[in-house]
Amino acid sequence: MLSRIAESLFWLARYMERAEDTARILDVNYHMLLEQSQQSYRLRWEPLIIMAGEEKLFSQLYGEANAENVFQFLAFSEDNPSSIVQCISKARENARTIRDRISREMWEDINGLYYITTRFNPDEEIAAGPHRFCDKIKFGAHRFHGVTDATMPHDEGWEFLRIGWSLERAEMSARLVDVQYHNLLDALPSVGAPDNHQWMAVLRSMGAYEAYHRQYHSAIEPERVAEMLILHPQHPRSIRFSTAEVQMGLRAITGSSVGYYSNEAERLAGRVVERLRYDRVSDIFSQGLHNYLNELIIMCSAIGDDIARTYFHYGVAA
């Protein structure tokens, strides 16, 4: 496969995943926070920007992290390269350059989603709240996954798609758990129960609320939330599951067998997967949750850089 095609497939998947994850987090947290008091929710808009990894740019463009500014920035801003509208536009552009390598249904689906997003009026959506807009993005991304799975041969090209959306999901999940965990615990009084309302938002942001209750059959507990979202081997949005998908995709491309690797990206992916397979949540908290997740984010970024070096033939700054 040409490196140009592989790169377009990889980034097509990453941008679609980024748009969906941002829509999911924005929608759930927006409504959960608005149910709190005015004083409470104003203090908690900034974590949504931190989760998106764009706090420096946001501070340059807006003076205050309030409901309207955060929605505008994460959903519609042309100045934010990771806004939902920008991600859908970039995904469509990557798909357009490789129309002969993807199915007609995939192109029609992503092209249709792009035109749906352009028809939204930002001012009207900001006034009404994000639910309608975010729902279109979430279900559009779900449909794209389904159409891709059903109409594209599961060959090398499909593996680059799988690697792209899984790597993006692992990074976003790590940032979400890190930021939300410390934000919520720091907001607690010295003696008090966890804010179950907000932990519910964390689980719903990752589509894990029902799975959590099936797994633990108990009230929401912060450590178990972290265990579910980091270490669960089967939940599709856990960090362990997502990085295992990256590893399997890389192995499928090179043909490496279990216990071996063909390049640095495979080696790092295997290292992350084995760590998550054998770590326990008590080990993670003993080390420090923030440090643990920050290391995972750095390693995921390094995997992405090594994929670029290996398959896309261009230099990546260290």
C-alpha positions as CSV (number, residue, x, y, z in Angstrom):
1,M,0.0,0.0,0.0
2,L,1.2,3.5,-0.8
3,S,2.3,5.5,2.2
4,R,0.0,8.4,1.1
5,I,-3.1,6.1,1.2
6,A,-2.1,4.5,4.5
7,E,-1.7,8.0,6.1
8,S,-5.0,9.2,4.8
9,L,-6.8,6.1,6.2
10,F,-5.1,6.5,9.6
11,W,-6.0,10.2,9.9
12,L,-9.5,9.7,8.5
13,A,-10.1,7.3,11.4
14,R,-8.5,9.5,14.0
15,Y,-10.5,12.6,13.0
16,M,-13.8,10.7,13.1
17,E,-13.0,9.3,16.5
18,R,-11.9,12.7,17.8
19,A,-15.1,14.3,16.6
20,E,-17.2,11.6,18.2
21,D,-15.4,11.6,21.5
22,T,-15.6,15.4,21.8
23,A,-19.3,15.3,21.0
24,R,-19.9,12.6,23.6
25,I,-18.0,14.4,26.3
26,L,-19.4,17.8,25.5
27,D,-23.0,16.6,25.4
28,V,-23.0,14.5,28.6
29,N,-21.0,17.0,30.7
30,Y,-22.9,20.0,29.5
31,H,-26.2,18.6,30.7
32,M,-24.8,17.1,33.9
33,L,-23.1,20.4,34.8
34,L,-26.1,22.6,34.1
35,E,-28.1,20.5,36.6
36,Q,-25.7,21.8,39.3
37,S,-25.9,25.2,40.8
38,Q,-24.6,28.3,38.9
39,Q,-21.7,28.5,41.2
40,S,-20.8,24.9,40.8
41,Y,-20.8,24.5,37.0
42,R,-18.9,27.7,36.3
43,L,-15.9,26.2,38.1
44,R,-16.0,23.0,36.0
45,W,-16.0,24.1,32.3
46,E,-12.2,24.3,32.1
47,P,-11.7,20.5,32.4
48,L,-13.5,20.0,29.1
49,I,-10.9,22.2,27.4
50,I,-8.1,20.4,29.2
51,M,-9.5,17.0,28.0
52,A,-9.4,18.3,24.4
53,G,-5.8,19.3,24.9
54,E,-6.3,22.8,23.7
55,E,-6.3,24.9,26.9
56,K,-3.6,27.3,25.7
57,L,-5.4,28.1,22.5
58,F,-8.7,28.5,24.3
59,S,-7.2,31.0,26.8
60,Q,-5.9,33.1,23.8
61,L,-9.3,33.2,22.2
62,Y,-11.7,33.5,25.1
63,G,-11.6,35.3,28.4
64,E,-13.8,32.9,30.4
65,A,-14.5,29.2,30.3
66,N,-18.3,29.4,30.4
67,A,-21.0,27.3,28.7
68,E,-21.3,29.3,25.5
69,N,-17.5,29.7,25.0
70,V,-16.7,26.1,25.6
71,F,-19.5,24.9,23.2
72,Q,-18.4,27.3,20.5
73,F,-14.8,26.4,20.9
74,L,-15.2,22.6,21.0
75,A,-18.0,22.3,18.4
76,F,-17.7,25.1,15.8
77,S,-14.5,27.1,16.1
78,E,-12.5,27.4,12.9
79,D,-9.5,28.5,15.0
80,N,-9.5,25.2,17.0
81,P,-8.0,22.4,14.8
82,S,-9.7,19.8,17.1
83,S,-13.2,21.3,17.0
84,I,-15.9,18.9,15.9
85,V,-16.6,20.8,12.7
86,Q,-12.9,20.9,11.8
87,C,-12.4,17.2,12.5
88,I,-15.3,16.2,10.3
89,S,-14.0,18.5,7.5
90,K,-10.5,17.0,7.8
91,A,-11.9,13.5,7.8
92,R,-13.9,14.2,4.7
93,E,-10.8,15.7,3.0
94,N,-8.7,12.6,3.8
95,A,-11.5,10.4,2.4
96,R,-11.8,12.5,-0.7
97,T,-8.1,12.0,-1.6
98,I,-8.6,8.2,-1.5
99,R,-12.1,7.7,-2.9
100,D,-10.8,4.9,-5.1
101,R,-9.6,3.0,-2.0
102,I,-12.7,3.2,0.1
103,S,-16.2,2.0,-0.6
104,R,-18.8,4.2,-2.3
105,E,-21.0,3.8,0.8
106,M,-18.2,5.1,3.1
107,W,-17.7,8.2,0.9
108,E,-21.4,9.0,0.7
109,D,-21.7,8.5,4.5
110,I,-18.9,10.9,5.5
111,N,-19.8,13.4,2.8
112,G,-23.3,13.4,4.0
113,L,-22.2,14.0,7.6
114,Y,-20.0,16.8,6.5
115,Y,-22.9,18.6,4.8
116,I,-25.1,18.0,7.8
117,T,-22.6,19.7,10.1
118,T,-22.3,22.7,7.8
119,R,-26.0,23.3,7.9
120,F,-26.0,23.9,11.7
121,N,-26.2,27.5,12.7
122,P,-23.7,27.9,15.6
123,D,-25.6,30.8,17.3
124,E,-28.8,28.8,17.2
125,E,-27.2,25.6,18.5
126,I,-25.3,27.5,21.3
127,A,-28.6,29.0,22.4
128,A,-30.4,25.7,22.3
129,G,-27.7,23.6,23.9
130,P,-25.4,20.9,22.3
131,H,-27.7,17.8,22.4
132,R,-29.1,18.0,18.9
133,F,-25.8,18.8,17.3
134,C,-23.8,16.2,19.3
135,D,-26.4,13.5,18.7
136,K,-25.9,14.0,14.9
137,I,-22.1,13.7,15.3
138,K,-22.3,10.6,17.6
139,F,-24.7,8.7,15.5
140,G,-23.0,9.8,12.3
141,A,-19.7,8.3,13.7
142,H,-21.4,5.1,14.7
143,R,-22.9,4.8,11.3
144,F,-19.5,5.4,9.6
145,H,-18.0,2.6,11.7
146,G,-20.8,0.2,10.8
147,V,-20.6,1.1,7.1
148,T,-16.8,0.8,7.1
149,D,-16.9,-2.6,8.8
150,A,-19.6,-3.9,6.4
151,T,-18.4,-2.6,3.1
152,M,-14.6,-2.3,3.2
153,P,-12.4,-5.4,2.8
154,H,-10.6,-6.2,6.1
155,D,-7.2,-5.9,4.5
156,E,-4.2,-3.7,5.2
157,G,-6.2,-0.5,4.6
158,W,-8.8,-1.5,7.1
159,E,-6.1,-2.1,9.7
160,F,-4.8,1.4,9.4
161,L,-8.3,2.6,10.1
162,R,-8.6,0.4,13.1
163,I,-5.2,1.5,14.4
164,G,-6.2,5.2,13.9
165,W,-9.5,5.2,15.7
166,S,-8.2,2.9,18.5
167,L,-5.1,5.0,19.2
168,E,-7.2,8.2,19.3
169,R,-9.7,6.6,21.6
170,A,-6.9,5.4,24.0
171,E,-5.5,8.9,24.3
172,M,-8.8,10.6,24.8
173,S,-9.9,8.0,27.4
174,A,-6.6,8.5,29.4
175,R,-7.1,12.3,29.3
176,L,-10.7,12.1,30.4
177,V,-10.0,9.8,33.4
178,D,-7.0,11.9,34.5
179,V,-8.7,15.3,34.3
180,Q,-12.1,14.2,35.6
181,Y,-10.8,12.1,38.4
182,H,-8.7,14.8,40.0
183,N,-11.2,17.5,39.2
184,L,-14.0,15.6,41.1
185,L,-11.9,14.5,44.0
186,D,-10.4,18.0,44.4
187,A,-13.9,19.4,44.6
188,L,-14.9,17.1,47.5
189,P,-14.8,18.4,51.1
190,S,-12.2,16.8,53.4
191,V,-14.9,14.4,54.6
192,G,-17.6,13.5,52.2
193,A,-19.0,11.0,49.7
194,P,-18.1,11.0,46.0
195,D,-20.3,13.1,43.8
196,N,-22.1,10.2,42.1
197,H,-23.9,12.6,39.7
198,Q,-20.5,13.6,38.2
199,W,-19.1,10.1,38.2
200,M,-22.1,9.1,36.3
201,A,-21.2,11.7,33.7
202,V,-17.7,10.3,33.4
203,L,-19.1,6.8,32.7
204,R,-21.6,8.0,30.3
205,S,-19.0,10.1,28.5
206,M,-17.4,6.7,27.6
207,G,-20.5,4.7,27.1
208,A,-19.7,2.7,30.2
209,Y,-22.6,3.5,32.6
210,E,-24.6,0.3,32.0
211,A,-21.5,-1.9,31.7
212,Y,-20.2,-0.6,35.1
213,H,-23.4,-1.7,36.9
214,R,-23.3,-5.1,35.2
215,Q,-19.7,-5.5,36.2
216,Y,-19.8,-4.3,39.8
217,H,-23.5,-4.5,40.9
218,S,-22.8,-1.6,43.3
219,A,-23.0,2.1,43.7
220,I,-20.5,4.2,41.8
221,E,-17.1,4.2,43.5
222,P,-14.2,6.3,42.1
223,E,-11.6,3.6,42.1
224,R,-13.9,1.1,40.4
225,V,-14.7,3.8,37.7
226,A,-10.9,4.1,37.1
227,E,-10.5,0.4,37.0
228,M,-13.4,0.0,34.5
229,L,-12.1,2.7,32.1
230,I,-8.4,1.9,32.3
231,L,-8.1,-1.9,32.7
232,H,-11.3,-3.6,31.5
233,P,-10.3,-6.1,28.8
234,Q,-13.6,-6.1,26.9
235,H,-15.2,-2.7,27.1
236,P,-14.5,-1.0,23.7
237,R,-13.6,2.4,25.3
238,S,-11.2,1.2,28.0
239,I,-7.6,2.1,27.5
240,R,-6.6,-1.6,27.7
241,F,-9.0,-2.7,25.0
242,S,-8.1,0.2,22.7
243,T,-4.4,-0.3,22.9
244,A,-4.8,-4.0,22.3
245,E,-6.7,-3.1,19.1
246,V,-3.7,-1.0,18.1
247,Q,-1.4,-3.9,18.7
248,M,-3.5,-6.3,16.8
249,G,-3.7,-3.9,13.8
250,L,0.0,-3.4,13.7
251,R,0.6,-7.2,13.9
252,A,-1.9,-7.8,11.1
253,I,0.1,-5.4,8.8
254,T,3.5,-6.9,9.5
255,G,2.5,-10.5,10.1
256,S,4.4,-10.6,13.4
257,S,3.5,-13.5,15.7
258,V,2.8,-13.2,19.4
259,G,5.9,-12.3,21.4
260,Y,7.7,-10.7,18.5
261,Y,7.7,-7.3,16.8
262,S,8.8,-5.8,13.5
263,N,9.2,-2.2,14.3
264,E,9.3,0.3,17.2
265,A,5.6,1.1,17.0
266,E,4.8,-2.6,17.5
267,R,7.3,-2.8,20.4
268,L,5.8,0.1,22.2
269,A,2.2,-1.1,21.7
270,G,3.1,-4.5,23.1
271,R,4.7,-2.9,26.1
272,V,1.6,-0.8,26.8
273,V,-0.7,-3.8,26.4
274,E,1.3,-6.0,28.7
275,R,1.5,-3.3,31.3
276,L,-2.3,-2.9,31.3
277,R,-2.8,-6.6,31.3
278,Y,-0.9,-7.2,34.5
279,D,-1.4,-4.0,36.4
280,R,-4.1,-3.8,39.1
281,V,-6.0,-0.7,40.1
282,S,-4.3,-0.7,43.5
283,D,-0.9,-0.7,41.7
284,I,-2.0,2.3,39.7
285,F,-3.1,4.3,42.7
286,S,0.1,3.4,44.6
287,Q,2.2,4.8,41.8
288,G,-0.1,7.8,41.4
289,L,-3.0,7.9,38.9
290,H,-1.9,11.1,37.2
291,N,1.7,9.9,36.6
292,Y,0.4,6.6,35.4
293,L,-2.0,8.1,32.9
294,N,0.4,10.7,31.8
295,E,2.9,8.0,30.9
296,L,0.3,6.2,28.9
297,I,-0.6,9.4,27.0
298,I,3.1,9.9,26.2
299,M,3.5,6.3,25.0
300,C,0.4,6.5,22.8
301,S,1.8,9.7,21.3
302,A,5.1,7.9,20.7
303,I,3.3,5.0,19.0
304,G,1.7,7.5,16.6
305,D,5.0,9.1,15.9
306,D,6.6,5.7,15.2
307,I,3.8,4.7,12.9
308,A,4.4,7.9,10.9
309,R,8.1,7.2,10.7
310,T,7.6,3.5,9.7
311,Y,4.7,3.8,7.2
312,F,4.3,7.4,6.1
313,H,7.9,8.3,5.3
314,Y,8.3,11.6,6.9
315,G,10.2,12.9,9.9
316,V,8.5,13.5,13.2
317,A,10.1,16.0,15.7
318,A,11.1,14.5,18.9
